[in-house]
Amino acid sequence: MTKMRGFSILALVACLAIAGCGGDPRPAPAAGQGPSPSATGTPAASGSAAAYPMPAGWPSPEFPLPPGGTASGPHTTDTVVSFRISGVDTETAKSFYAETLPGLGYADTHNANLAIVRYEGNGLKILVQDDQSGSARVTITKTAG
């Protein structure tokens, strides 16, 4: 558990560094395009934690992925990005986001329904839920123009 927590803290620090660097130099995929290499779990620039690249014009240039997780089955529209996280189970993904997202400015807004975890902030609403395959499904909705 200590080793896992230490790795999660490192992932949080890497995510905070990414958020504070003023953006990602890689172009984000256009709506409907497949994920870029970082979305497949390949670490983002300079050895930081893996991240899913968000479409151009979204409030955040990328979204963190749990260590060992890869984004698959992406679906993108003008206001919604959805993907499954493969390589980690749902509970691991939920724990990662519970530790990571509040530090990135997202408030935990879920209620008594523990099956779906909700976060909101930075012009986005985020749902993390079981994908019925043992993996987590992340759905990100843009709330601000």
Contacts in CASP RR format, 6 or more apart in sequence:
PFRMAT RR
TARGET T0000
AUTHOR 0000-0000-0000
METHOD contacts of the structure
MODEL  1
MTKMRGFSILALVACLAIAGCGGDPRPAPAAGQGPSPSATGTPAASGSAA
AYPMPAGWPSPEFPLPPGGTASGPHTTDTVVSFRISGVDTETAKSFYAET
LPGLGYADTHNANLAIVRYEGNGLKILVQDDQSGSARVTITKTAG
7 67 0 8 1.000
8 67 0 8 1.000
8 95 0 8 1.000
8 96 0 8 1.000
8 99 0 8 1.000
8 100 0 8 1.000
9 99 0 8 1.000
10 49 0 8 1.000
11 49 0 8 1.000
11 64 0 8 1.000
11 66 0 8 1.000
11 67 0 8 1.000
11 96 0 8 1.000
11 100 0 8 1.000
12 99 0 8 1.000
12 100 0 8 1.000
12 103 0 8 1.000
14 47 0 8 1.000
14 48 0 8 1.000
14 49 0 8 1.000
15 48 0 8 1.000
15 49 0 8 1.000
15 51 0 8 1.000
15 64 0 8 1.000
15 100 0 8 1.000
15 104 0 8 1.000
16 103 0 8 1.000
16 104 0 8 1.000
17 48 0 8 1.000
18 24 0 8 1.000
18 44 0 8 1.000
18 48 0 8 1.000
18 49 0 8 1.000
18 51 0 8 1.000
18 62 0 8 1.000
18 64 0 8 1.000
19 60 0 8 1.000
19 104 0 8 1.000
23 61 0 8 1.000
24 44 0 8 1.000
24 45 0 8 1.000
24 53 0 8 1.000
24 61 0 8 1.000
24 62 0 8 1.000
25 45 0 8 1.000
26 36 0 8 1.000
26 38 0 8 1.000
26 45 0 8 1.000
26 53 0 8 1.000
27 56 0 8 1.000
28 36 0 8 1.000
28 53 0 8 1.000
28 54 0 8 1.000
28 55 0 8 1.000
28 56 0 8 1.000
28 57 0 8 1.000
28 58 0 8 1.000
28 61 0 8 1.000
29 35 0 8 1.000
29 36 0 8 1.000
29 53 0 8 1.000
29 55 0 8 1.000
29 76 0 8 1.000
30 55 0 8 1.000
30 56 0 8 1.000
31 55 0 8 1.000
31 76 0 8 1.000
31 77 0 8 1.000
31 78 0 8 1.000
32 76 0 8 1.000
32 77 0 8 1.000
33 76 0 8 1.000
34 74 0 8 1.000
34 76 0 8 1.000
35 52 0 8 1.000
35 53 0 8 1.000
35 71 0 8 1.000
35 74 0 8 1.000
35 83 0 8 1.000
36 53 0 8 1.000
38 44 0 8 1.000
38 50 0 8 1.000
38 51 0 8 1.000
38 52 0 8 1.000
38 53 0 8 1.000
38 62 0 8 1.000
39 51 0 8 1.000
39 52 0 8 1.000
39 53 0 8 1.000
39 70 0 8 1.000
39 71 0 8 1.000
39 74 0 8 1.000
39 83 0 8 1.000
40 70 0 8 1.000
40 71 0 8 1.000
40 72 0 8 1.000
41 50 0 8 1.000
41 65 0 8 1.000
41 68 0 8 1.000
41 69 0 8 1.000
41 70 0 8 1.000
41 71 0 8 1.000
42 50 0 8 1.000
43 49 0 8 1.000
43 50 0 8 1.000
44 50 0 8 1.000
44 51 0 8 1.000
44 62 0 8 1.000
49 64 0 8 1.000
49 65 0 8 1.000
49 67 0 8 1.000
50 64 0 8 1.000
50 65 0 8 1.000
50 67 0 8 1.000
50 68 0 8 1.000
50 69 0 8 1.000
50 70 0 8 1.000
51 62 0 8 1.000
51 63 0 8 1.000
51 64 0 8 1.000
51 65 0 8 1.000
52 62 0 8 1.000
52 63 0 8 1.000
52 64 0 8 1.000
52 65 0 8 1.000
52 71 0 8 1.000
52 74 0 8 1.000
52 81 0 8 1.000
52 83 0 8 1.000
52 138 0 8 1.000
53 61 0 8 1.000
53 62 0 8 1.000
54 60 0 8 1.000
54 61 0 8 1.000
54 62 0 8 1.000
54 63 0 8 1.000
54 81 0 8 1.000
54 140 0 8 1.000
55 76 0 8 1.000
55 81 0 8 1.000
58 81 0 8 1.000
58 124 0 8 1.000
58 142 0 8 1.000
59 122 0 8 1.000
59 123 0 8 1.000
59 124 0 8 1.000
59 142 0 8 1.000
59 144 0 8 1.000
60 122 0 8 1.000
60 124 0 8 1.000
63 81 0 8 1.000
63 138 0 8 1.000
63 140 0 8 1.000
64 96 0 8 1.000
64 100 0 8 1.000
64 104 0 8 1.000
65 71 0 8 1.000
65 85 0 8 1.000
66 85 0 8 1.000
66 88 0 8 1.000
66 92 0 8 1.000
66 93 0 8 1.000
66 96 0 8 1.000
66 97 0 8 1.000
67 88 0 8 1.000
67 96 0 8 1.000
68 87 0 8 1.000
68 88 0 8 1.000
69 85 0 8 1.000
69 86 0 8 1.000
69 87 0 8 1.000
69 88 0 8 1.000
69 93 0 8 1.000
70 85 0 8 1.000
70 86 0 8 1.000
70 87 0 8 1.000
71 83 0 8 1.000
71 84 0 8 1.000
71 85 0 8 1.000
71 86 0 8 1.000
72 83 0 8 1.000
72 84 0 8 1.000
72 85 0 8 1.000
72 86 0 8 1.000
73 83 0 8 1.000
73 84 0 8 1.000
74 81 0 8 1.000
74 82 0 8 1.000
74 83 0 8 1.000
75 81 0 8 1.000
75 82 0 8 1.000
75 83 0 8 1.000
76 82 0 8 1.000
78 142 0 8 1.000
79 141 0 8 1.000
79 142 0 8 1.000
80 139 0 8 1.000
80 140 0 8 1.000
80 141 0 8 1.000
80 142 0 8 1.000
81 139 0 8 1.000
81 140 0 8 1.000
82 137 0 8 1.000
82 138 0 8 1.000
82 139 0 8 1.000
82 140 0 8 1.000
83 137 0 8 1.000
83 138 0 8 1.000
84 131 0 8 1.000
84 133 0 8 1.000
84 135 0 8 1.000
84 136 0 8 1.000
84 137 0 8 1.000
84 138 0 8 1.000
85 93 0 8 1.000
85 135 0 8 1.000
85 136 0 8 1.000
85 137 0 8 1.000
85 138 0 8 1.000
86 135 0 8 1.000
87 135 0 8 1.000
88 96 0 8 1.000
88 135 0 8 1.000
88 136 0 8 1.000
89 134 0 8 1.000
89 135 0 8 1.000
89 136 0 8 1.000
90 128 0 8 1.000
90 129 0 8 1.000
90 130 0 8 1.000
90 131 0 8 1.000
90 134 0 8 1.000
90 135 0 8 1.000
90 136 0 8 1.000
93 128 0 8 1.000
93 135 0 8 1.000
93 136 0 8 1.000
93 138 0 8 1.000
94 117 0 8 1.000
94 128 0 8 1.000
94 136 0 8 1.000
97 117 0 8 1.000
97 119 0 8 1.000
97 126 0 8 1.000
97 128 0 8 1.000
98 108 0 8 1.000
98 117 0 8 1.000
101 108 0 8 1.000
101 119 0 8 1.000
101 126 0 8 1.000
102 108 0 8 1.000
102 119 0 8 1.000
104 122 0 8 1.000
105 121 0 8 1.000
105 122 0 8 1.000
106 119 0 8 1.000
106 120 0 8 1.000
106 121 0 8 1.000
106 122 0 8 1.000
106 124 0 8 1.000
106 126 0 8 1.000
107 119 0 8 1.000
107 120 0 8 1.000
107 121 0 8 1.000
108 117 0 8 1.000
108 118 0 8 1.000
108 119 0 8 1.000
109 118 0 8 1.000
109 119 0 8 1.000
109 120 0 8 1.000
110 116 0 8 1.000
110 117 0 8 1.000
110 118 0 8 1.000
110 119 0 8 1.000
111 118 0 8 1.000
115 129 0 8 1.000
115 130 0 8 1.000
116 127 0 8 1.000
116 128 0 8 1.000
116 129 0 8 1.000
117 127 0 8 1.000
117 128 0 8 1.000
117 129 0 8 1.000
118 125 0 8 1.000
118 126 0 8 1.000
118 127 0 8 1.000
118 128 0 8 1.000
119 125 0 8 1.000
119 126 0 8 1.000
119 128 0 8 1.000
120 126 0 8 1.000
120 143 0 8 1.000
121 143 0 8 1.000
123 142 0 8 1.000
123 143 0 8 1.000
123 144 0 8 1.000
123 145 0 8 1.000
124 140 0 8 1.000
124 141 0 8 1.000
124 142 0 8 1.000
124 143 0 8 1.000
125 140 0 8 1.000
125 141 0 8 1.000
125 143 0 8 1.000
126 138 0 8 1.000
126 139 0 8 1.000
126 140 0 8 1.000
126 141 0 8 1.000
127 137 0 8 1.000
127 138 0 8 1.000
127 139 0 8 1.000
127 140 0 8 1.000
127 141 0 8 1.000
128 136 0 8 1.000
128 137 0 8 1.000
128 138 0 8 1.000
129 136 0 8 1.000
129 137 0 8 1.000
129 139 0 8 1.000
130 136 0 8 1.000
130 137 0 8 1.000
131 137 0 8 1.000
END
